[in-house]
Amino acid sequence: MEFTPKWIAWEITRRCNLRCVHCRSSSEMVVEEHPDFLIQEAFRILDDIAGYAKPVIVLSGGEPLLRSDVFDIAKYGTDKGLRMCMATNGSLVTDEICGKIKASGMKIVSMSLDGASPEVHDDFRNEKGAFAGVMNAAALFKKHGIEFIINSSFTKRNEEEIPKVYSLAKKIGATAWYLFMIVPTGRGEEIMSELISKERYEDILDWHFEMEKDELDMLVRPTCAPHYYRLVLQKAKEEGVKFERRTLKFSTGGSKGCLAGQLICLIDVDGNVLPCSYFPKPAGNVGSQTFKDIWENSELFKELRDFKSYKGKCGICEYLNVCGGCRARSYAVHGDYLAEEPFCNYIPRRAQEEVK
């Protein structure tokens, strides 16, 4: 596997007008400890990245639209040949914002939708009117010809909504729908008891497989669910079919489940480079190191890329190279990012043989 940076989420602010129950960065409207960096620093970081690789850059937060210079940052990245995108909660989207999105050269926008009704989504987002904001933004994006992705996160409180949210994402014209399985970091640690069990997790991935086989209008993908890659191979073999997954033109193009520190990473508002959006251990900092140095020489990234060092079930699993287990979830639950994936129900063949 070639370890080239294909996708970077960039937290350009920690400020947010919502207070979502699972927020990985524990965003608030007023943030004193993690202030926004200056635009000159943003340009310097983009120069640094563009001089090394040409990944997708997702401007994230917090809520990136709270930065008045977000479109200047996006335009600068576009002019550098980077594929600039944005992740928003949708509540601040207007006709004027849509015009600026297009002018900045952004390729696609993602929004979160965690329920098919205001009651469920607004509860998850801790803000009345959040659902209406997503619906309004989706309509404006369609009006202005802006492609958008719907990301949906699920816990026990909203898991029954999964098929309804999928249908709604399709109805409002999303280019893609990504089903996120919660990783308990940031504010998400407070809802550890709400995490979906590994047995139910497998049922949901089974449902996704059956749905995906027949879905032709919208790209669909479970995210932070690396063992779906194992399940797909198992199911295709059982059914004697060749299952080819379509990919989004702005995706990583990866053929493996967990890509943390392998094809993707996150740069937080303080300049720390983390393996992914849910992995709170830094590999380095772009304030004092080049991105290339961090990507190629970080001991943390080297460990994550050494699949032979993985422990427990993951270490002996025949699907290790296509799944890898969620390293962020292992870190959150076990305190060891090389430990086995805690929410995988599969028993590797080698372990089954040892029991016999």
Salt bridges, closest charged atoms under 4 A:
GLU11 OE1 - ARG14 NH2 3.13
GLU11 OE2 - ARG24 NH2 3.06
GLU28 OE2 - ARG19 NE 3.10
GLU28 OE2 - ARG187 NH2 3.63
ASP36 OD2 - ARG15 NH2 2.66
GLU41 OE2 - ARG44 NH2 2.82
ASP47 OD1 - LYS80 NZ 3.10
ASP69 OD1 - ARG67 NE 2.82
ASP79 OD2 - LYS75 NZ 2.98
ASP95 OD1 - LYS143 NZ 2.96
ASP95 OD1 - HIS144 NE2 2.69
GLU96 OE2 - LYS100 NZ 3.53
ASP114 OD2 - ARG125 NH2 2.50
ASP123 OD2 - ARG157 NH1 2.90
GLU147 OE2 - LYS249 NZ 3.76
GLU159 OE1 - ARG200 NE 2.55
GLU161 OE2 - LYS164 NZ 3.63
GLU194 OE2 - ARG157 NH2 2.77
GLU202 OE2 - ARG230 NH1 2.69
ASP206 OD1 - LYS235 NZ 3.50
GLU210 OE1 - LYS213 NZ 3.05
GLU212 OE1 - HIS208 ND1 3.53
GLU212 OE2 - ARG245 NE 3.09
GLU215 OE1 - LYS170 NZ 3.01
ASP217 OD2 - LYS170 NZ 3.64
GLU239 OE1 - LYS213 NZ 2.90
GLU244 OE2 - LYS242 NZ 3.22
ASP268 OD2 - ARG14 NH2 3.98
ASP270 OD2 - HIS34 ND1 2.55
GLU299 OE2 - LYS302 NZ 3.81
GLU318 OE2 - ARG349 NH2 3.70
ASP336 OD2 - LYS311 NZ 2.68
GLU341 OE1 - ARG329 NH1 3.27
GLU354 OE2 - ARG350 NE 3.74
